[in-house]
């Protein structure tokens, strides 16, 4: 999964940090987050998405193609 945050909408209230502290962090530079967190953190990230009053967090499903998927002949 991939996490995206619209930092222009983020008001730094820290609710996502409380929901998913392993993914989101607030410091003097603002909000920081892991763009591709472990799948096991999905429930926490979903809680963060739901808790964000600004609607700034997006959770995107990404699929990683298998290493043997090269189609060049
Ligand atoms: S919950 Fe939303 S508005 Fe609050 S710090 Fe996180 S991304 Fe920003």
Backbone and ligand atoms as CSV (ligand in chain L), in Angstrom:
chain,resi,resn,atom,element,x,y,z
A,1,UNK,N,N,0.845,-1.193,0.000
A,1,UNK,CA,C,0.000,0.000,0.000
A,1,UNK,C,C,0.877,1.237,0.000
A,2,UNK,N,N,0.301,2.275,-0.483
A,2,UNK,CA,C,1.028,3.535,-0.529
A,2,UNK,C,C,0.202,4.609,0.184
A,3,UNK,N,N,0.878,5.421,0.983
A,3,UNK,CA,C,0.216,6.487,1.720
A,3,UNK,C,C,0.567,7.815,1.079
A,4,UNK,N,N,-0.444,8.645,0.913
A,4,UNK,CA,C,-0.234,9.981,0.378
A,4,UNK,C,C,-0.926,10.981,1.294
A,5,UNK,N,N,-0.268,12.092,1.566
A,5,UNK,CA,C,-0.863,13.138,2.397
A,5,UNK,C,C,-0.790,14.458,1.652
A,6,UNK,N,N,-1.922,15.126,1.573
A,6,UNK,CA,C,-1.972,16.469,0.997
A,6,UNK,C,C,-1.552,17.445,2.096
A,7,UNK,N,N,-0.281,17.775,2.107
A,7,UNK,CA,C,0.261,18.599,3.197
A,7,UNK,C,C,-0.320,20.010,3.194
A,8,UNK,N,N,-0.863,20.445,2.065
A,8,UNK,CA,C,-1.484,21.769,2.008
A,8,UNK,C,C,-2.776,21.795,2.823
A,9,UNK,N,N,-3.385,20.619,3.001
A,9,UNK,CA,C,-4.633,20.538,3.764
A,9,UNK,C,C,-4.379,20.171,5.220
A,10,UNK,N,N,-3.225,19.630,5.521
A,10,UNK,CA,C,-2.917,19.156,6.870
A,10,UNK,C,C,-2.792,20.332,7.835
A,11,UNK,N,N,-3.515,20.253,8.964
A,11,UNK,CA,C,-3.409,21.312,9.971
A,11,UNK,C,C,-2.584,20.879,11.187
A,12,UNK,N,N,-1.913,19.748,11.055
A,12,UNK,CA,C,-0.956,19.271,12.067
A,12,UNK,C,C,-1.597,19.038,13.435
A,13,UNK,N,N,-2.807,18.543,13.451
A,13,UNK,CA,C,-3.442,18.288,14.739
A,13,UNK,C,C,-2.958,16.979,15.375
A,14,UNK,N,N,-2.272,16.165,14.607
A,14,UNK,CA,C,-1.640,14.968,15.166
A,14,UNK,C,C,-2.552,13.770,15.356
A,15,UNK,N,N,-3.763,13.824,14.872
A,15,UNK,CA,C,-4.668,12.689,15.070
A,15,UNK,C,C,-4.165,11.444,14.350
A,16,UNK,N,N,-3.566,11.629,13.189
A,16,UNK,CA,C,-3.038,10.473,12.462
A,16,UNK,C,C,-1.851,9.862,13.216
A,17,UNK,N,N,-1.099,10.691,13.911
A,17,UNK,CA,C,0.037,10.196,14.687
A,17,UNK,C,C,-0.456,9.305,15.820
A,18,UNK,N,N,-1.578,9.688,16.414
A,18,UNK,CA,C,-2.140,8.862,17.487
A,18,UNK,C,C,-2.685,7.551,16.940
A,19,UNK,N,N,-3.231,7.595,15.735
A,19,UNK,CA,C,-3.816,6.386,15.143
A,19,UNK,C,C,-2.745,5.438,14.622
A,20,UNK,N,N,-1.698,5.991,14.045
A,20,UNK,CA,C,-0.668,5.158,13.417
A,20,UNK,C,C,0.711,5.770,13.655
A,21,UNK,N,N,1.204,5.673,14.890
A,21,UNK,CA,C,2.488,6.322,15.222
A,21,UNK,C,C,3.685,5.726,14.496
A,22,UNK,N,N,3.533,4.508,13.994
A,22,UNK,CA,C,4.649,3.901,13.267
A,22,UNK,C,C,4.742,4.420,11.837
A,23,UNK,N,N,3.706,5.127,11.399
A,23,UNK,CA,C,3.669,5.621,10.018
A,23,UNK,C,C,3.773,7.142,9.974
A,24,UNK,N,N,3.096,7.810,10.912
A,24,UNK,CA,C,3.031,9.271,10.904
A,24,UNK,C,C,3.773,9.838,12.102
A,25,UNK,N,N,4.497,10.914,11.867
A,25,UNK,CA,C,5.207,11.600,12.949
A,25,UNK,C,C,5.120,13.098,12.710
A,26,UNK,N,N,5.024,13.821,13.809
A,26,UNK,CA,C,5.047,15.277,13.744
A,26,UNK,C,C,6.312,15.773,14.424
A,27,UNK,N,N,7.011,16.669,13.772
A,27,UNK,CA,C,8.148,17.316,14.413
A,27,UNK,C,C,8.176,18.776,13.974
A,28,UNK,N,N,9.241,19.454,14.298
A,28,UNK,CA,C,9.291,20.886,14.014
A,28,UNK,C,C,9.216,21.183,12.518
A,29,UNK,N,N,9.519,20.168,11.723
A,29,UNK,CA,C,9.439,20.358,10.273
A,29,UNK,C,C,8.071,20.069,9.705
A,30,UNK,N,N,7.155,19.629,10.564
A,30,UNK,CA,C,5.809,19.322,10.101
A,30,UNK,C,C,5.540,17.835,10.136
A,31,UNK,N,N,4.584,17.412,9.334
A,31,UNK,CA,C,4.186,16.006,9.311
A,31,UNK,C,C,5.129,15.210,8.430
A,32,UNK,N,N,5.577,14.089,8.959
A,32,UNK,CA,C,6.389,13.149,8.178
A,32,UNK,C,C,5.677,11.814,8.196
A,33,UNK,N,N,5.842,11.057,7.119
A,33,UNK,CA,C,5.159,9.768,7.065
A,33,UNK,C,C,5.906,8.817,6.153
A,34,UNK,N,N,5.676,7.534,6.390
A,34,UNK,CA,C,6.269,6.494,5.551
A,34,UNK,C,C,5.367,6.298,4.340
A,35,UNK,N,N,5.909,6.435,3.162
A,35,UNK,CA,C,5.081,6.370,1.954
A,35,UNK,C,C,4.627,4.950,1.622
A,36,UNK,N,N,5.436,3.957,1.976
A,36,UNK,CA,C,5.044,2.572,1.698
A,36,UNK,C,C,5.234,1.729,2.961
A,37,UNK,N,N,4.322,1.877,3.915
A,37,UNK,CA,C,4.455,1.119,5.168
A,37,UNK,C,C,4.149,-0.356,4.962
A,38,UNK,N,N,4.588,-1.161,5.937
A,38,UNK,CA,C,4.301,-2.600,5.888
A,38,UNK,C,C,2.797,-2.837,5.867
A,39,UNK,N,N,2.421,-3.866,5.156
A,39,UNK,CA,C,1.000,-4.193,5.012
A,39,UNK,C,C,0.337,-4.446,6.366
A,40,UNK,N,N,1.100,-4.947,7.319
A,40,UNK,CA,C,0.530,-5.233,8.631
A,40,UNK,C,C,0.062,-3.969,9.353
A,41,UNK,N,N,0.522,-2.814,8.879
A,41,UNK,CA,C,0.106,-1.553,9.488
A,41,UNK,C,C,-1.164,-0.985,8.857
A,42,UNK,N,N,-1.746,-1.723,7.913
A,42,UNK,CA,C,-2.925,-1.216,7.202
A,42,UNK,C,C,-4.066,-0.804,8.145
A,43,UNK,N,N,-4.409,-1.614,9.162
A,43,UNK,CA,C,-5.507,-1.188,10.045
A,43,UNK,C,C,-5.235,0.162,10.712
A,44,UNK,N,N,-3.991,0.379,11.124
A,44,UNK,CA,C,-3.651,1.654,11.754
A,44,UNK,C,C,-3.754,2.801,10.743
A,45,UNK,N,N,-3.298,2.556,9.527
A,45,UNK,CA,C,-3.362,3.603,8.510
A,45,UNK,C,C,-4.824,3.905,8.157
A,46,UNK,N,N,-5.639,2.866,8.098
A,46,UNK,CA,C,-7.062,3.094,7.829
A,46,UNK,C,C,-7.693,3.922,8.945
A,47,UNK,N,N,-7.274,3.671,10.188
A,47,UNK,CA,C,-7.764,4.490,11.303
A,47,UNK,C,C,-7.316,5.939,11.132
A,48,UNK,N,N,-6.091,6.127,10.673
A,48,UNK,CA,C,-5.577,7.478,10.468
A,48,UNK,C,C,-6.368,8.207,9.382
A,49,UNK,N,N,-6.653,7.496,8.307
A,49,UNK,CA,C,-7.448,8.092,7.221
A,49,UNK,C,C,-8.803,8.534,7.770
A,50,UNK,N,N,-9.421,7.651,8.577
A,50,UNK,CA,C,-10.749,7.950,9.105
A,50,UNK,C,C,-10.710,9.080,10.133
A,51,UNK,N,N,-9.590,9.224,10.829
A,51,UNK,CA,C,-9.517,10.211,11.906
A,51,UNK,C,C,-9.108,11.595,11.419
A,52,UNK,N,N,-8.607,11.686,10.210
A,52,UNK,CA,C,-8.106,12.983,9.733
A,52,UNK,C,C,-9.273,13.904,9.384
A,53,UNK,N,N,-9.463,14.983,10.150
A,53,UNK,CA,C,-10.594,15.875,9.901
A,53,UNK,C,C,-10.444,16.677,8.607
A,54,UNK,N,N,-9.234,16.757,8.109
A,54,UNK,CA,C,-8.991,17.511,6.881
A,54,UNK,C,C,-9.156,16.649,5.630
A,55,UNK,N,N,-9.320,15.352,5.833
A,55,UNK,CA,C,-9.422,14.467,4.674
A,55,UNK,C,C,-8.161,14.507,3.830
A,56,UNK,N,N,-7.028,14.666,4.503
A,56,UNK,CA,C,-5.771,14.887,3.784
A,56,UNK,C,C,-5.021,13.607,3.449
A,57,UNK,N,N,-5.429,12.495,4.061
A,57,UNK,CA,C,-4.671,11.250,3.891
A,57,UNK,C,C,-5.359,10.354,2.881
A,58,UNK,N,N,-4.591,9.833,1.956
A,58,UNK,CA,C,-5.108,8.866,0.983
A,58,UNK,C,C,-4.324,7.583,1.116
A,59,UNK,N,N,-5.043,6.469,1.048
A,59,UNK,CA,C,-4.424,5.146,1.091
A,59,UNK,C,C,-4.644,4.491,-0.257
A,60,UNK,N,N,-3.562,4.193,-0.932
A,60,UNK,CA,C,-3.642,3.642,-2.273
A,60,UNK,C,C,-3.125,2.219,-2.265
A,61,UNK,N,N,-3.815,1.365,-2.967
A,61,UNK,CA,C,-3.338,0.001,-3.115
A,61,UNK,C,C,-2.372,-0.053,-4.287
A,62,UNK,N,N,-1.229,-0.629,-4.039
A,62,UNK,CA,C,-0.256,-0.804,-5.112
A,62,UNK,C,C,0.097,-2.269,-5.198
A,63,UNK,N,N,0.358,-2.713,-6.377
A,63,UNK,CA,C,0.791,-4.094,-6.554
A,63,UNK,C,C,2.183,-4.067,-7.140
A,64,UNK,N,N,3.022,-4.863,-6.559
A,64,UNK,CA,C,4.391,-4.943,-7.036
A,64,UNK,C,C,4.503,-6.081,-8.032
A,65,UNK,N,N,4.857,-5.805,-9.271
A,65,UNK,CA,C,4.943,-6.878,-10.249
A,65,UNK,C,C,6.021,-7.873,-9.871
A,66,UNK,N,N,5.799,-9.141,-10.164
A,66,UNK,CA,C,6.813,-10.139,-9.854
A,66,UNK,C,C,8.100,-9.853,-10.594
A,67,UNK,N,N,9.212,-10.242,-9.981
A,67,UNK,CA,C,10.512,-9.939,-10.557
A,67,UNK,C,C,10.701,-10.607,-11.912
A,68,UNK,N,N,9.967,-11.708,-12.150
A,68,UNK,CA,C,10.127,-12.437,-13.397
A,68,UNK,C,C,9.190,-11.942,-14.490
A,69,UNK,N,N,8.577,-10.774,-14.280
A,69,UNK,CA,C,7.563,-10.296,-15.212
A,69,UNK,C,C,8.146,-9.571,-16.417
A,70,UNK,N,N,9.430,-9.557,-16.555
A,70,UNK,CA,C,10.040,-8.863,-17.697
A,70,UNK,C,C,9.567,-9.482,-19.011
A,71,UNK,N,N,9.071,-8.632,-19.902
A,71,UNK,CA,C,8.485,-9.134,-21.127
A,71,UNK,C,C,9.379,-8.989,-22.325
A,72,UNK,N,N,10.627,-8.607,-22.128
A,72,UNK,CA,C,11.525,-8.411,-23.259
A,72,UNK,C,C,12.013,-9.755,-23.808
A,73,UNK,N,N,11.930,-9.923,-25.109
A,73,UNK,CA,C,12.355,-11.176,-25.724
A,73,UNK,C,C,13.549,-10.934,-26.626
L,1,LIG,S1,S,-4.777,13.837,10.970
L,1,LIG,FE1,FE,-4.772,14.883,8.957
L,1,LIG,S2,S,-4.726,17.066,9.451
L,1,LIG,FE2,FE,-4.110,15.937,11.297
L,1,LIG,S3,S,-1.867,15.850,11.254
L,1,LIG,FE3,FE,-2.642,13.996,10.274
L,1,LIG,S4,S,-2.738,14.462,8.069
L,1,LIG,FE4,FE,-2.597,16.392,9.169
